[in-house]
């Protein structure tokens, strides 16, 4: 059985590649092959990415700090608590059509304190997404596609864990990054995932199944974000490798955001009720 992805690992998916545009990258501009042929070691892109998603817990609770800045070095800081839980059964199948659920609750700044988001990753239909704004004292359904996390360069899609079913995977030639030998996998979200990206390219450490670098393209074929998760900031927690630091750069606005996990709890006991709309409105 393959347990689902923790939010900390999802943060590495935002670690985007170098600031080259599509036109400047001949390999990026080439047509995507329909198949996923393995290299000499016999591993396909999906098998490699499946190992990444297997490097995870059944549930996580974490406190994170998010700092965002621009070209003028103006900075904004926010803090949040993130709960994530798998709802897969013993056969690795969705329970009542649900793969996993995530709650993101702001704790800082004060005017956003207690505001929260709930994202339900569904198996056979689009995700359910809800927001509770403390200033309005009510919960409403939303579409978080392209929505930034508190004005940062991280979108909610970047910090909400993915599922293996959300995309197609193709292996590209291996490369080095941050002094590490890496697999390179192209990730193309399926239509039902309603992704803001047309494709991603991820550099995955060969010794530890974590993503160290990823590049994102929008639906116009333009490279829009880049970032890194330094290997020096990857920690082993109960046999799982967790990146504690990720940085995102917006190639269009030249702004940046840094996300740091300050407290991480693996496999906490989380009641399913923690992930209800009603619970969003409690403090």
N, C-alpha and C positions, 0 to 999 in steps of 0.2 A: 504494500500500500504506500502511496506517495502523499505525505502530508502537505497541506497548502502553505503558500509563501507568507513569511512574516513581512510586516510593513518595512522593517529595516532593510530587508533584501530588496524590496521594491524601490527604495531610495536609490540603489545603485543603478536602476534602469534609467534614471534621469541623467546619469553621467555621460554626457554626450561627447562626440568625437571632436577632432580638430576643426578649426574655423574655416575650412575649405568649403567653397560652394560646390553645388552639383556639377557645374561646368568645369570647375577646376579639378575634379576627381573623375578621371576617365572610367575607372571601375564603377563608380557610383552611377555614372550616366549610362552605362551599358544596360541593355534589356535584361530583366530578371529571368533566369531559367525557370522552366516549369517544374523541374524536379529538384530533389535535395540529395545529390550524390555524395556519398561519404568519401573522405580522403583516405590516404593509405592506411590510417589506423582504424578504418571501418566505422567511425562515428559520424552520424549525420547531424545536421543542425538541430533537428528536433531532439535527438538524444542528448546532445550537449546542453540544450536549454532546459530539458527535463531534469538534468542533474542540478542545474542552478535552482530550479523551483523545488527540488527535493531537499535542498539545504535550508531547512526551516523548521519551525515549531508548529504545534497544533493551535496555539494562541499566543498573543503577545500583548503586553501593556508597556507603553513607553512615554517618556516625557521628552519633548524636543524643543530646541531653540532655533528660530529662523531669523536670520539677519539678511536684509536686502539693501543694495546700494545702487547708485547710478554713476555716470561718468564724472559727476561733480562731487563724488564721495558722500552724498547725502545718504544716510542709513536709517532704516526702520527695523525695529526688533519686535517679534511676537513669540509667544510660547504656547504650546499646545500639548494635550494628552491624547494619545492615539491608542485605541483598542481594536484588535483584530482577532477574529475567530473563524476557524474552519467549520463548515457544516457538511463536509463530506462524510459518507458512511464508511463501513469497514471495507467495502469494495471500491472505495475511492470515487463513488458516484455522489451526485448532488442529493441532498436531503430535501424533499418537497420542493425540488427545483432550484435550490439555493446552494452555491458553492461556498461562499464565504460572506462575512459582513464586517464592515469597518465603521467605527465612530471616531471622528476628529472633533475635539472640544477645545476651544480657545481658553487659555487662562490669563493671557496678557496680550495686548494692552487692556486697561480697565474697561474701556467702553465696549469691548467685544467679549469680555469675560462671560462665560457660560454659553455663548453662542456655539452651535455645534452642527455637524453634518453627519448624516447616516447614508452609507452606500451599501446596497445589497447586490452582490454579484450573482446573477441568475444564470441557469444553465441553458435555457431554451428561449429566452426573450431578453430584451434590453434590461440593463441594470435599473433598479429602483434607487432614486437619489432624493434625499430630503435635507432641508436646512431649517434650523431653529435659530432665529435671531432674538436675543434676549431683549433688545429694545422694543420689539413688536409683540413679544410673548406669544408667538404662535409658530407652528410648524407648517411648511408648505413643500410640495413636490417641485423639484427643479431639474434642469439639465446642466450638468457640470462640465460638459464638453468645452474645453478651452478656458475654463474658469481658473483664474490664478488663486493660489493660496495666499490670502491677505495681501494682494498686490505684489506678490513676489514673482520670480521667474519660474517657480515650480507651479505646475498645474495640478489639479486634483488627480488627474490621470497619472501623473508622475509619482505620486506618493501613495496611491491606493494599490494594493497588491494585484498583480495580474494572475490569470489562470492559464494553463497550457493551452486550453481550448480557444483562447482569445485571438490566436494568431497562427500564421504559417511560418515555418522556419527553414532557412537555407544556409548551409555552411559555405563560407568564403575562405580564401587562403589565410593560413595562420599568420599572425604578426606579433611583434613585441610592443608592450606598453608599460611605462613606469618601471622599466627594467625587468618585466615579467614576461614569460612566454604565454601567449594568449591564443585561444580559439577566437575566430571572428564569425558571428552569426548575424544574418539579415533577418529581421523580424517584420512581417507584414500583417498588421491587424486585419482580422476578418470584418466584413461589413457589419455584422451584428454587434461587434464591440463598440461601434460608434466612436471610433478614435479620432482625435484631432490630428493625428499623424498618418501619413501615407505609408511610411516605413521607418524602421529604426535599424541601426547597425551597432552591435554590442561586442566589446572586447571582454572575454571571459578568461580569468586566470586558469591555467591548466592544472595547477596543483590544488587550488582551493576554488570550489565552484561559485565564485562571486563575480559580478560584473564590475569591471574597473573603469570602463569607458563606453559611452554610447552616443551615437549621433542621431538626430531626429530631423525628418523632412516633413514639411506640410503637404497639403494636397495639391499645391502648385509646383511641387518638385523642388522647393527651396529649402536648403539647410537652415533651420531656424534656431536651434539650440545646441549647446555643447556643454560638457561638464566632465568631472572626474570624481572618483571615489578613491583617494590615495590608499595604496595597499598598506602603508604604515599605520593607517587608521582602522584597519580591519581587525576585529577581535574574535577569538574563539570563545564561545559561550556554550558550555555543555555539549561540545562536539559540533556545534553549528557555527559557521563563519559569518560574522555580522559586521558590515561596514558601519562605522559610527559617525562618519562625516561624508557629506556629499556637497558638491558645489555645482551650480547651474549658471551658465552664461547665455544671455539672449543675444544672438548674432545680429539682430535687427536694431534693437534699441541700445545695445552695448551695456545693458545693466547686468547685475549679477546677484545671486542669492546663495547663502550658505546655510545648510541644514545640519545641525549637530544633535545627536541623540545623547542626552545627559543621564538618562536613567532607563534601563531596559530590563523588563521582567519576562523571562521565558515561561510559557505554559501556565499562566495564572488561571485560577478557577473563575471563569466568566459565565454568569447565568445568561441564557439566551435572551432574557428580558432586558439585559443591558443594551441590546441592539433593536429596541422598539422605538417607534415614533413617540410614544408616550414618555419613555425614559429621557428622550432628548430635552424635554421641557422641565426636567428636574435639575436642581443645582447640586 
